Amino acid sequence: MDKATQTELEAAAFRRLLAHLDARKDVQNIDLMIHGGFCRNCLADWYREAAEAQGIEMSKDDARTHIYGEPFASWKAKHQKEATPEQVVAFEAAQKKHG
């Protein structure tokens, strides 16, 4: 497989991941962090870092808007719930285990 095709396939997979996460707003970022070690904010950071590696300036807010499909504050107000005590404990344990 040539590099251009590989990049196209990776980009398609990334777009599908974003669509999947968009359809699963019930899955909270803290749950993604507990179980996967990353969340939507991590994806936004990686996206911004990739842009900057290509010489493209991108703010944290612009990257998050791309990942969330709307400004983060708006998404957070509509979809993010307060972490439960159990989630906080699980998050802390995951951080110690993998951190």
Secondary structure, 3 states (H helix, E strand, C coil): CCHHHHHHHHHHHHHHHHHHHHHCCCCCHHHHHHHHCCCHHHHHHHHHHHHHHCCCCCCHHHHHHHHHCCCHHHHHHHHCCCCCHHHHHHHHHHHHHHC
